[in-house]
């Protein structure tokens, strides 16, 4: 009787081992079959997947792009904008440099205009001083001043000037 019980227990243990092994093998086979089905169902690459999803009649980007998304910043977190962030920074730097140069140029133009006005004023003052000096140096004016001060030592000559001939060698 003991032998029969031991035999039955050994047979039950073997049956349990084989059942567990068979179950594991079946699970592995079903997983492999699922993976194979997934591979067949999935496209070969991301490009193929995009080609399947996108058609010429696809209006999804236009309908999903709204003013609220743009103002909310959803559009700025898109992959395209993230890839172009260095370009945006470069454009920002160029704009800043452009504005700075334009401001400096306008400041220089204002300085040039002020200096031209000062130059014009200086020219007018020089011209008026020159005309006053010319007027005061005229012979008639000098004679009038001499008569006004009663200076008798200087008189106008009545004889023409003499020309002195110097012999040349």
C-alpha positions as CSV (number, residue, x, y, z in Angstrom):
1,X,0.0,0.0,0.0
2,X,2.8,2.3,0.8
3,X,4.3,1.7,-2.6
4,X,1.1,2.5,-4.3
5,X,0.8,5.8,-2.5
6,X,4.4,6.7,-3.1
7,X,4.0,5.9,-6.8
8,X,0.9,8.0,-7.0
9,X,2.7,10.9,-5.3
10,X,5.7,10.6,-7.6
11,X,3.4,10.5,-10.6
12,X,1.5,13.5,-9.4
13,X,4.8,15.4,-8.8
14,X,5.9,14.5,-12.4
15,X,2.6,15.5,-13.8
16,X,2.7,18.8,-11.9
17,X,6.3,19.5,-13.2
18,X,5.3,18.6,-16.8
19,X,2.2,20.7,-16.5
20,X,4.2,23.7,-15.3
21,X,6.8,23.3,-18.0
22,X,4.1,22.9,-20.6
23,X,2.3,26.0,-19.3
24,X,5.6,28.0,-19.4
25,X,6.3,26.8,-23.0
26,X,2.8,27.6,-24.0
27,X,3.1,31.1,-22.5
28,X,6.4,31.7,-24.3
29,X,5.0,30.5,-27.5
30,X,1.9,32.7,-27.2
31,X,4.2,35.7,-26.4
32,X,6.3,35.0,-29.4
33,X,3.2,34.7,-31.6
34,X,2.0,38.1,-30.2
35,X,5.3,39.8,-30.9
36,X,5.3,38.3,-34.4
37,X,1.8,39.6,-35.0
38,X,2.8,43.0,-33.6
39,X,5.8,43.2,-35.9
40,X,3.6,42.3,-38.9
41,X,1.0,44.9,-37.8
42,X,3.5,47.7,-37.1
43,X,5.2,49.5,-40.0
44,X,8.9,48.9,-40.6
45,X,10.0,52.5,-39.6
46,X,8.6,55.7,-38.3
47,X,8.7,57.1,-41.9
48,X,6.5,54.4,-43.1
49,X,4.1,55.0,-40.2
50,X,4.0,58.7,-41.0
51,X,3.3,57.9,-44.6
52,X,0.4,55.7,-43.6
53,X,-1.1,58.4,-41.3
54,X,-0.6,61.4,-43.5
55,X,-2.4,62.0,-46.8
56,X,-2.7,65.0,-49.0
57,X,-6.2,65.6,-47.8
58,X,-5.1,65.8,-44.1
59,X,-6.4,69.0,-42.5
60,X,-5.4,68.1,-39.0
61,X,-2.6,70.6,-38.5
62,X,-4.8,73.5,-39.6
63,X,-7.7,72.5,-37.5
64,X,-5.6,71.9,-34.4
65,X,-3.7,75.2,-34.7
66,X,-5.8,77.8,-33.0
67,X,-5.2,81.2,-31.7
68,X,-5.7,79.9,-28.1
69,X,-2.9,77.3,-28.6
70,X,-0.6,79.9,-30.1
71,X,-1.2,82.5,-27.3
72,X,-1.1,79.8,-24.7
73,X,2.3,78.7,-25.8
74,X,1.3,75.2,-26.9
75,X,2.7,75.9,-30.4
76,X,6.0,77.0,-28.9
77,X,6.6,73.7,-27.3
78,X,6.3,71.9,-30.6
79,X,9.3,69.9,-31.7
80,X,9.8,72.1,-34.8
81,X,10.2,75.2,-32.7
82,X,12.5,73.4,-30.2
83,X,14.7,72.4,-33.1
84,X,14.9,76.0,-34.4
85,X,15.6,77.7,-31.0
86,X,19.2,78.5,-32.0
87,X,17.9,80.2,-35.2
88,X,15.4,82.2,-33.2
89,X,18.2,83.3,-30.8
90,X,20.4,84.2,-33.7
91,X,17.7,86.3,-35.2
92,X,17.1,88.0,-31.8
93,X,20.8,88.9,-31.6
94,X,20.8,90.3,-35.1
95,X,17.7,92.4,-34.4
96,X,19.3,93.7,-31.2
97,X,22.5,94.6,-33.0
98,X,20.4,96.3,-35.8
99,X,18.4,98.4,-33.4
100,X,21.6,99.4,-31.5
101,X,23.4,100.5,-34.7
102,X,20.3,102.4,-35.9
103,X,20.1,104.2,-32.5
104,X,23.8,105.0,-32.7
105,X,23.4,106.3,-36.3
106,X,20.5,108.5,-35.3
107,X,22.5,109.9,-32.4
108,X,25.5,110.6,-34.8
109,X,23.1,112.3,-37.2
110,X,21.8,114.6,-34.5
111,X,25.3,115.5,-33.4
112,X,26.3,116.2,-37.0
113,X,23.2,118.5,-37.4
114,X,24.2,120.4,-34.3
115,X,27.8,120.7,-35.4
116,X,26.7,122.0,-38.8
117,X,24.5,124.6,-37.1
118,X,27.4,125.7,-35.0
119,X,29.7,125.8,-38.1
120,X,27.1,128.0,-39.9
121,X,26.9,130.4,-37.0
122,X,30.7,130.6,-36.8
123,X,30.9,131.3,-40.6
124,X,28.3,134.1,-40.2
125,X,30.2,135.6,-37.3
126,X,33.5,135.5,-39.3
127,X,31.8,137.1,-42.3
128,X,30.3,139.9,-40.3
129,X,33.6,140.5,-38.4
130,X,35.5,140.5,-41.8
131,X,33.0,143.0,-43.2
132,X,33.3,145.3,-40.1
133,X,37.1,145.1,-40.3
134,X,37.0,145.9,-44.0
135,X,34.7,148.9,-43.4
136,X,36.9,150.3,-40.6
137,X,40.1,149.9,-42.7
138,X,38.9,152.0,-45.7
139,X,40.8,155.2,-46.3
140,X,37.8,157.4,-46.1
141,X,36.8,156.0,-42.8
142,X,40.3,156.3,-41.4
143,X,40.4,160.0,-42.6
144,X,37.1,160.6,-40.9
145,X,38.4,159.2,-37.7
146,X,41.5,161.4,-37.9
147,X,39.4,164.5,-38.5
148,X,37.2,163.6,-35.6
149,X,40.2,163.3,-33.2
150,X,41.9,166.4,-34.6
151,X,45.1,164.6,-35.5
152,X,47.0,167.0,-37.7
153,X,50.2,165.0,-38.2
154,X,48.8,162.8,-40.8
155,X,47.5,164.3,-44.0
156,X,46.6,162.9,-47.4
157,X,49.2,163.4,-50.1
158,X,48.4,165.4,-53.2
159,X,51.3,164.0,-55.2
160,X,51.2,160.5,-56.8
161,X,53.6,157.9,-55.5
162,X,57.1,157.7,-57.0
163,X,58.2,154.6,-58.8
164,X,61.9,153.7,-58.1
165,X,63.7,151.9,-60.8
166,X,66.2,149.4,-59.6
167,X,68.7,148.1,-62.2
168,X,68.7,144.4,-62.6
169,X,72.0,142.6,-63.1
